[in-house]
């Protein structure tokens, strides 16, 4: 098993001098003399961890941020126009596919093989859970994917696409069950010591098992009624994730920072591409939510006023743009939005990339308990989720979730509980698991889609459009989809369909996956 030079676009490929590893028969490219010639567990695991976050932390975060309407394309630049208006093609975002199938999954396959040979069951458990996670994101982005014949290029050069519902999902859950069952063997004994090789939990197997259980709950919730009894058993057993599962090993150096920061800020050399979107901005402003300070920058106009000693309200500090509409940056009419009047999206090289965060894990429990008619347990988990979401940024959630608070739990009905839980999960997804916010919206229909075309009557003056409800999404001002249609999947990538005769016919971007509500919900 020689280590090969794998060519791919993931920014984290060079992170902390970690390189990608693949089997000889997977990509036949020239040997790189700068890479070690032998694959080892201590190099393969960090490689797989780094490449796992390479695309989910770059394009996954970008797509999630834009499609969850936390942000929108800046009105002085054009970098993400096609993503905002949903005009994707089979060539769009192919790096999700190629990075996973050409780098991460082959690396993890070798880790599993070596770990079995060496009895290194701690490595095995970590690799099994990461394998499950990567397949989970792939099938949730694309639907049917290569699974049973994947990463077996010599045997299956054109792997078949397996059905997401009947093959891929059960297979992923089986991976997680295997990892959970192996936890005892993975602790102590003759297992090698793992610390810095594990970017997520520093080798703590108990935390990996907790993550595996919460990931299993997430997958089971895709078909709640079919999995009701198993979900109830999982909740009763406990031991789910209580902290962030996040990659934080970033440095302030080229190609060593947060992937989206590297691409959008350092490589493009501009901070103007991504600006606050009215949809999310107006929600935070309406409730005077302090997390606004951590998500958006002050407008240039507000920063100048504060430097002059003025005291401003949040509404005077932060400004946004309408979703998918690029108003002019100069001009005499009141719809022009100069750059000094809209807020940039806050980005830093040190921004974590989350596989799952503590707030998300708590909200999953809250939703499950609500659907099981356990209102008291749902409220407890909901309060915990909101608390964790505020604590991430250093704030106290107590005034918001206490009696009469803006985010106090409403247990009057199942619909009321779900709306509370999923709206706050959407809020918590900003600068965290934004792609999960997009998936949750498509799974549950929350946030809803507004019949109003805009959030605000005016781009420059406050005041909501008649009929618009805070916490609902709007159709972008320019879109290739029909009213009330949002993206539900990514298209079958050209990187596969151009070479694999087993690739299925491309389905429309707006066609729901098997676990999603119908369009327009």
C-alpha positions as CSV (number, residue, x, y, z in Angstrom):
1,X,0.0,0.0,0.0
2,X,1.9,3.0,-1.2
3,X,0.9,6.5,-0.5
4,X,0.0,8.4,-3.8
5,X,-0.2,12.0,-4.7
6,X,-3.9,12.7,-5.0
7,X,-4.9,15.8,-6.9
8,X,-7.9,17.6,-5.5
9,X,-9.1,21.0,-4.7
10,X,-9.9,20.7,-0.9
11,X,-8.1,23.5,0.9
12,X,-7.3,21.5,3.9
13,X,-5.1,19.1,1.9
14,X,-2.0,20.9,3.1
15,X,-3.3,21.7,6.5
16,X,-0.6,21.1,9.1
17,X,1.4,19.2,6.5
18,X,-1.2,16.5,6.3
19,X,-1.5,14.8,2.9
20,X,-4.2,12.7,1.3
21,X,-3.7,8.9,0.9
22,X,-5.3,6.5,-1.5
23,X,-5.0,2.9,-2.6
24,X,-2.8,2.2,-5.6
25,X,-5.8,1.0,-7.7
26,X,-7.9,4.0,-6.9
27,X,-6.1,6.9,-8.7
28,X,-3.1,6.0,-10.9
29,X,-0.9,9.1,-10.7
30,X,2.8,9.6,-10.3
31,X,4.5,9.0,-7.0
32,X,5.4,12.1,-5.1
33,X,8.8,11.8,-3.5
34,X,7.9,14.3,-0.8
35,X,5.2,11.9,0.7
36,X,6.0,9.0,2.9
37,X,6.0,5.7,1.0
38,X,4.1,3.7,3.6
39,X,0.6,4.4,4.9
40,X,0.4,4.4,8.7
41,X,-2.6,4.9,11.1
42,X,-1.0,7.9,12.6
43,X,-0.8,9.7,9.2
44,X,-4.0,8.3,7.6
45,X,-6.4,9.3,10.4
46,X,-5.5,13.0,10.5
47,X,-5.5,13.0,6.7
48,X,-9.0,11.7,6.7
49,X,-10.1,14.1,9.3
50,X,-8.7,17.1,7.4
51,X,-10.2,16.1,4.1
52,X,-13.6,15.4,5.8
53,X,-13.8,19.1,6.6
54,X,-12.2,20.3,3.4
55,X,-15.3,20.5,1.4
56,X,-18.1,20.4,4.0
57,X,-16.3,23.4,5.6
58,X,-15.9,25.2,2.3
59,X,-18.7,24.7,-0.2
60,X,-21.0,23.0,2.3
61,X,-20.8,26.0,4.6
62,X,-21.2,28.4,1.6
63,X,-24.3,26.6,0.2
64,X,-25.8,26.3,3.6
65,X,-25.2,29.9,4.5
66,X,-26.8,31.2,1.2
67,X,-29.7,28.7,1.0
68,X,-30.6,29.1,4.6
69,X,-30.6,32.9,3.9
70,X,-28.2,33.8,6.7
71,X,-26.3,35.7,4.0
72,X,-26.6,36.7,0.4
73,X,-24.3,37.8,-2.5
74,X,-22.8,41.2,-2.0
75,X,-24.2,43.9,-4.3
76,X,-20.8,45.0,-5.5
77,X,-19.5,41.6,-6.5
78,X,-20.7,38.5,-8.5
79,X,-18.8,35.5,-7.0
80,X,-21.8,33.5,-5.9
81,X,-24.6,34.7,-8.1
82,X,-25.4,31.2,-9.6
83,X,-25.6,29.7,-6.1
84,X,-27.9,32.4,-4.8
85,X,-30.3,32.1,-7.8
86,X,-30.0,28.3,-7.9
87,X,-28.7,28.1,-11.5
88,X,-26.5,25.1,-10.8
89,X,-25.4,22.5,-13.4
90,X,-23.9,19.1,-13.3
91,X,-20.5,20.8,-13.1
92,X,-21.4,22.7,-9.9
93,X,-19.7,21.7,-6.7
94,X,-18.2,18.5,-8.0
95,X,-15.5,18.8,-5.4
96,X,-17.9,17.4,-2.8
97,X,-18.0,14.2,-4.7
98,X,-14.4,13.9,-5.8
99,X,-12.9,14.9,-2.4
100,X,-15.0,12.2,-0.6
101,X,-14.6,9.4,-3.2
102,X,-11.0,10.1,-4.2
103,X,-9.5,11.1,-0.9
104,X,-11.5,10.7,2.4
105,X,-13.3,7.4,1.9
106,X,-10.2,5.6,0.5
107,X,-8.1,6.9,3.4
108,X,-10.7,5.7,5.9
109,X,-10.9,2.3,4.2
110,X,-7.2,1.8,4.7
111,X,-7.4,2.9,8.3
112,X,-10.0,0.2,8.9
113,X,-7.9,-2.4,7.2
114,X,-4.8,-1.5,9.1
115,X,-6.6,-1.2,12.4
116,X,-8.1,-4.7,12.0
117,X,-4.7,-6.1,11.2
118,X,-3.0,-4.4,14.1
119,X,-5.9,-4.7,16.7
120,X,-6.0,-0.9,16.9
121,X,-9.7,-0.7,17.7
122,X,-9.6,2.9,18.8
123,X,-8.5,3.9,15.3
124,X,-11.1,1.5,13.9
125,X,-14.0,3.1,15.8
126,X,-13.0,6.6,14.8
127,X,-12.6,5.6,11.1
128,X,-15.9,3.8,11.1
129,X,-17.8,6.8,12.5
130,X,-16.1,9.2,10.0
131,X,-16.9,6.8,7.2
132,X,-20.6,6.8,8.2
133,X,-20.5,10.6,8.5
134,X,-19.1,11.1,5.0
135,X,-21.6,8.7,3.3
136,X,-24.4,10.4,5.3
137,X,-23.6,13.9,3.9
138,X,-23.1,12.5,0.3
139,X,-26.5,10.7,0.3
140,X,-28.2,13.8,1.8
141,X,-26.8,16.0,-0.9
142,X,-27.3,13.7,-3.8
143,X,-29.8,11.0,-2.9
144,X,-28.7,7.6,-4.5
145,X,-24.9,7.2,-4.4
146,X,-22.3,4.5,-4.9
147,X,-22.1,2.7,-1.6
148,X,-21.9,-1.1,-1.7
149,X,-19.4,-1.0,-4.7
150,X,-17.8,2.3,-3.7
151,X,-14.0,2.6,-3.2
152,X,-13.4,-0.8,-4.9
153,X,-12.1,0.5,-8.2
154,X,-10.2,-2.6,-9.3
155,X,-13.3,-4.7,-8.8
156,X,-16.0,-2.1,-9.7
157,X,-14.5,0.6,-12.0
158,X,-18.0,1.9,-12.6
159,X,-19.8,1.3,-9.3
160,X,-23.6,1.1,-9.2
161,X,-25.7,3.8,-7.4
162,X,-27.5,2.3,-4.4
163,X,-31.0,3.4,-3.3
164,X,-30.6,6.0,-0.5
165,X,-33.6,4.8,1.5
166,X,-33.3,1.0,1.3
167,X,-29.6,0.5,1.0
168,X,-27.5,3.5,1.9
169,X,-29.2,4.7,5.0
170,X,-29.5,1.2,6.6
171,X,-25.8,0.7,5.7
172,X,-24.7,3.9,7.4
173,X,-26.7,3.0,10.5
174,X,-25.1,-0.4,10.5
175,X,-21.6,1.3,10.4
176,X,-22.6,3.3,13.5
177,X,-23.9,0.3,15.3
178,X,-20.7,-1.6,14.7
179,X,-18.7,1.4,16.0
180,X,-20.8,1.7,19.1
181,X,-20.5,-2.1,19.7
182,X,-16.7,-2.0,19.4
183,X,-16.3,0.8,22.0
184,X,-15.2,-1.6,24.7
185,X,-12.4,-3.1,22.6
186,X,-11.3,0.4,21.6
187,X,-10.4,1.6,25.1
188,X,-7.3,0.7,27.0
189,X,-5.5,-2.6,26.6
190,X,-3.1,-2.8,23.7
191,X,-4.6,0.0,21.7
192,X,-2.1,2.6,20.5
193,X,-2.2,6.0,22.2
194,X,-4.2,8.6,20.1
195,X,-4.1,12.3,20.9
196,X,-3.2,14.9,18.3
197,X,-3.9,12.4,15.5
198,X,-7.6,12.8,16.2
199,X,-8.6,16.4,15.4
200,X,-12.1,16.1,16.9
201,X,-11.9,14.4,20.3
202,X,-8.2,13.9,21.0
203,X,-8.6,10.1,21.0
204,X,-11.5,10.0,23.5
205,X,-13.5,6.9,22.5
206,X,-16.5,7.8,24.8
207,X,-16.9,11.0,22.9
208,X,-16.8,9.3,19.6
209,X,-19.5,6.9,20.7
210,X,-21.6,9.8,21.9
211,X,-21.2,11.4,18.5
212,X,-22.1,8.1,16.8
213,X,-25.3,7.8,18.8
214,X,-26.3,11.4,18.0
215,X,-25.5,10.9,14.3
216,X,-27.6,7.7,14.5
217,X,-30.5,9.7,16.0
218,X,-30.2,12.2,13.2
219,X,-30.5,9.5,10.6
220,X,-33.4,7.7,12.3
221,X,-35.3,11.0,12.5
222,X,-35.3,11.1,8.6
223,X,-38.2,8.5,8.9
224,X,-39.6,9.1,12.4
225,X,-42.7,6.9,12.3
226,X,-40.8,3.9,10.9
227,X,-38.1,4.3,13.6
228,X,-40.3,5.5,16.5
229,X,-39.5,2.6,18.9
230,X,-35.8,2.6,18.0
231,X,-35.6,6.4,18.6
232,X,-37.4,6.0,22.0
233,X,-34.9,3.3,23.0
234,X,-31.9,5.4,21.9
235,X,-33.1,8.4,24.0
236,X,-33.8,6.1,27.0
237,X,-30.3,4.7,26.8
238,X,-28.7,8.2,26.8
239,X,-25.0,8.8,26.3
240,X,-25.6,11.2,23.3
241,X,-23.3,14.0,22.3
242,X,-23.0,16.8,24.9
243,X,-20.3,18.9,23.3
244,X,-19.1,20.2,19.9
245,X,-17.6,17.8,17.4
246,X,-15.5,20.3,15.5
247,X,-12.3,20.8,13.7
248,X,-10.4,23.7,15.2
249,X,-6.7,23.1,14.3
250,X,-6.4,26.1,12.1
251,X,-3.5,28.5,11.6
252,X,-3.3,32.1,10.3
253,X,-1.3,31.0,7.2
254,X,-2.2,30.3,3.6
255,X,-4.1,27.1,3.2
256,X,-4.1,26.4,6.9
257,X,-7.2,28.4,7.9
258,X,-10.9,27.7,7.9
259,X,-11.7,26.5,4.3
260,X,-14.4,29.1,3.5
261,X,-12.1,31.9,4.9
262,X,-9.2,30.7,2.8
263,X,-11.3,30.6,-0.4
264,X,-13.5,33.7,0.1
265,X,-11.2,36.0,1.9
266,X,-7.5,35.0,1.4
267,X,-7.7,33.7,-2.1
268,X,-10.3,36.1,-3.6
269,X,-8.7,38.9,-1.6
270,X,-12.0,40.6,-0.9
271,X,-14.5,40.8,2.0
272,X,-17.4,42.1,-0.2
273,X,-18.7,38.8,-1.5
274,X,-21.0,37.7,1.4
275,X,-23.3,40.2,3.1
276,X,-26.0,40.0,5.7
277,X,-29.4,38.8,4.3
278,X,-32.6,40.6,5.4
279,X,-34.2,37.2,6.1
280,X,-32.0,36.3,9.1
281,X,-30.9,39.8,10.0
282,X,-34.4,41.0,10.6
283,X,-35.2,38.0,12.8
284,X,-32.2,38.8,15.1
285,X,-33.0,42.5,15.1
286,X,-36.6,41.9,16.0
287,X,-35.6,40.0,19.2
288,X,-32.5,42.1,20.0
289,X,-30.5,38.9,19.8
290,X,-26.9,39.5,20.8
291,X,-25.6,36.8,18.6
292,X,-25.9,39.3,15.7
293,X,-22.6,40.7,16.9
294,X,-20.8,37.4,16.3
295,X,-22.3,36.7,12.9
296,X,-22.1,40.1,11.1
297,X,-19.7,43.0,11.1
298,X,-20.7,46.5,11.9
299,X,-21.6,48.6,8.8
300,X,-18.8,51.0,7.9
301,X,-21.2,53.8,8.7
302,X,-21.9,52.5,12.2
303,X,-18.3,51.9,12.9
304,X,-17.4,55.5,12.0
305,X,-20.3,56.7,14.3
306,X,-19.1,54.6,17.2
307,X,-15.6,55.8,16.8
308,X,-17.0,59.3,17.1
309,X,-18.5,58.4,20.4
310,X,-22.1,57.8,19.4
311,X,-24.2,55.0,21.1
312,X,-26.1,53.0,18.6
313,X,-28.9,50.4,18.6
314,X,-28.4,47.1,16.9
315,X,-30.6,48.3,14.1
316,X,-28.3,51.3,13.6
317,X,-25.2,49.0,13.8
318,X,-26.1,46.3,11.3
319,X,-27.6,46.4,7.8
320,X,-28.4,43.8,5.1
321,X,-29.4,43.1,1.6
322,X,-32.5,41.4,0.2
323,X,-32.1,37.8,-0.7
324,X,-30.9,37.3,-4.2
325,X,-31.5,40.9,-5.2
326,X,-28.5,43.2,-5.9
327,X,-29.7,46.8,-5.4
328,X,-27.4,49.4,-6.8
329,X,-24.6,50.6,-4.5
330,X,-25.0,54.2,-5.6
331,X,-27.8,56.4,-6.8
332,X,-30.4,58.9,-5.8
333,X,-33.3,56.5,-5.1
334,X,-34.0,55.1,-1.7
335,X,-33.4,51.5,-2.9
336,X,-29.7,52.1,-3.4
337,X,-27.6,50.4,-0.7
338,X,-24.1,51.8,-0.4
339,X,-21.5,49.4,0.9
340,X,-21.3,51.5,4.1
341,X,-24.9,50.6,4.9
342,X,-24.7,46.8,4.8
343,X,-22.9,44.3,7.0
344,X,-20.3,41.9,5.9
345,X,-20.5,38.3,7.1
346,X,-17.9,37.8,9.9
347,X,-15.2,35.4,8.9
348,X,-11.9,34.4,10.6
349,X,-9.2,31.9,9.8
350,X,-10.0,30.2,13.2
351,X,-13.7,29.6,12.6
352,X,-14.4,26.0,13.6
353,X,-15.8,23.5,11.1
354,X,-18.5,21.5,12.9
355,X,-19.5,17.9,12.1
356,X,-22.1,18.3,14.8
357,X,-22.4,20.9,17.6
358,X,-23.8,20.7,21.1
359,X,-26.8,22.8,20.4
360,X,-27.7,20.8,17.3
361,X,-27.5,17.5,19.3
362,X,-29.8,18.9,22.0
363,X,-32.3,20.2,19.5
364,X,-32.4,16.7,17.9
365,X,-33.4,15.3,21.2
366,X,-36.0,18.0,21.7
367,X,-37.6,17.3,18.4
368,X,-37.6,13.5,19.0
369,X,-39.2,14.0,22.5
370,X,-41.8,16.3,21.1
371,X,-42.8,13.8,18.4
372,X,-42.9,11.1,21.1
373,X,-45.4,13.4,23.0
374,X,-43.0,14.0,25.9
375,X,-43.5,17.7,26.2
376,X,-41.6,18.1,29.4
377,X,-38.5,16.3,28.1
378,X,-38.8,18.3,24.8
379,X,-38.8,21.6,26.8
380,X,-35.8,20.5,28.8
381,X,-33.8,19.6,25.7
382,X,-35.0,22.7,23.9
383,X,-33.8,25.0,26.7
384,X,-30.5,23.1,26.7
385,X,-30.2,23.6,23.0
386,X,-30.8,27.4,23.1
387,X,-28.5,27.7,26.1
388,X,-25.7,25.8,24.2
389,X,-26.3,28.0,21.1
390,X,-25.9,31.2,23.2
391,X,-23.0,29.9,25.2
392,X,-21.1,29.2,22.0
393,X,-20.7,32.9,21.5
394,X,-20.3,33.8,25.2
395,X,-23.9,34.9,26.0
396,X,-26.6,33.9,28.5
397,X,-29.8,32.5,27.1
398,X,-31.8,32.8,30.4
399,X,-33.6,36.1,29.5
400,X,-34.7,34.6,26.2
401,X,-36.0,31.2,27.4
402,X,-37.4,32.2,30.8
403,X,-41.1,32.9,31.3
404,X,-42.2,35.6,28.9
405,X,-38.8,35.4,27.1
406,X,-38.8,35.9,23.3
407,X,-37.7,32.3,22.8
408,X,-39.7,30.7,25.6
409,X,-40.9,27.2,24.7
410,X,-44.5,26.7,23.5
411,X,-45.8,23.3,24.4
412,X,-49.4,23.9,23.5
413,X,-49.3,21.5,20.5
414,X,-46.9,19.4,18.5
415,X,-46.8,22.0,15.7
416,X,-46.0,24.7,18.2
417,X,-43.2,22.7,19.8
418,X,-41.7,21.8,16.4
419,X,-41.8,25.4,15.3
420,X,-39.9,26.5,18.4
421,X,-37.3,23.8,18.2
422,X,-36.6,24.1,14.5
423,X,-36.6,27.9,14.3
424,X,-34.1,28.0,17.1
425,X,-32.1,25.2,15.4
426,X,-32.1,27.3,12.3
427,X,-30.8,30.3,14.3
428,X,-28.1,28.2,15.9
429,X,-27.0,26.9,12.5
430,X,-25.5,30.3,11.5
431,X,-21.7,30.1,11.4
432,X,-22.0,26.4,12.5
433,X,-23.9,23.7,10.7
434,X,-25.6,25.8,8.0
435,X,-25.9,22.9,5.5
436,X,-27.8,21.0,8.2
437,X,-30.2,24.0,8.5
438,X,-30.9,23.7,4.8
439,X,-31.5,19.9,5.2
440,X,-33.7,20.4,8.2
441,X,-35.8,22.9,6.3
442,X,-36.3,20.5,3.5
443,X,-37.1,17.7,5.9
444,X,-39.6,19.5,8.0
445,X,-40.8,22.6,6.1
446,X,-39.5,24.8,9.0
447,X,-38.6,27.6,8.4
448,X,-41.6,28.0,6.1
449,X,-41.6,29.7,2.7
450,X,-43.3,33.1,2.6
451,X,-45.7,34.2,0.0
452,X,-44.2,37.6,0.3
453,X,-41.4,38.2,-2.2
454,X,-39.3,40.3,0.1
455,X,-38.7,40.6,3.8
456,X,-38.7,44.4,3.9
457,X,-40.8,47.0,2.1
458,X,-37.6,49.0,1.4
459,X,-34.0,47.9,1.0
460,X,-32.9,50.9,3.1
461,X,-35.6,51.6,5.6
462,X,-37.0,49.2,8.3
463,X,-40.5,47.8,8.0
464,X,-41.6,44.3,7.0
465,X,-43.4,43.6,3.8
466,X,-47.1,43.0,4.4
467,X,-47.8,39.3,4.9
468,X,-44.2,38.5,5.7
469,X,-43.7,36.5,8.9
470,X,-40.4,36.7,10.7
471,X,-38.4,33.4,10.5
472,X,-39.7,32.4,7.1
473,X,-37.7,32.3,3.9
474,X,-38.4,34.2,0.7
475,X,-37.8,33.4,-2.9
476,X,-34.6,35.1,-4.2
477,X,-35.2,38.1,-6.3
478,X,-33.7,36.4,-9.2
479,X,-34.2,32.6,-9.4
480,X,-34.4,29.9,-12.0
481,X,-37.0,28.0,-9.9
482,X,-40.7,28.6,-9.6
483,X,-42.3,30.5,-6.7
484,X,-42.0,28.6,-3.4
485,X,-39.4,26.3,-4.9
486,X,-36.1,25.9,-3.1
487,X,-33.2,23.5,-3.9
488,X,-33.6,20.0,-2.4
489,X,-30.5,18.2,-3.7
490,X,-27.4,18.7,-5.7
491,X,-27.3,17.4,-9.3
492,X,-25.6,14.2,-10.2
493,X,-22.0,15.4,-10.6
494,X,-20.4,15.5,-14.0
495,X,-17.3,14.0,-12.3
496,X,-19.3,10.7,-12.1
497,X,-21.9,10.9,-14.9
498,X,-19.3,11.6,-17.5
499,X,-17.4,8.4,-16.8
500,X,-19.8,6.0,-15.0
501,X,-22.5,4.4,-17.2
502,X,-24.3,3.4,-14.0
503,X,-24.9,7.1,-13.0
504,X,-28.7,7.8,-12.9
505,X,-30.5,10.4,-14.9
506,X,-30.2,13.8,-13.3
507,X,-33.2,14.8,-11.3
508,X,-34.3,18.4,-11.0
509,X,-32.7,20.5,-8.3
510,X,-36.1,21.1,-6.7
511,X,-37.2,17.4,-6.6
512,X,-37.4,16.3,-2.9
513,X,-35.3,13.4,-1.6
514,X,-37.2,10.5,0.0
515,X,-37.1,12.0,3.5
516,X,-38.1,15.6,2.6
517,X,-41.5,17.3,2.7
518,X,-43.0,18.3,-0.6
519,X,-41.9,21.5,-2.3
520,X,-43.7,24.6,-1.2
521,X,-44.0,23.5,2.4
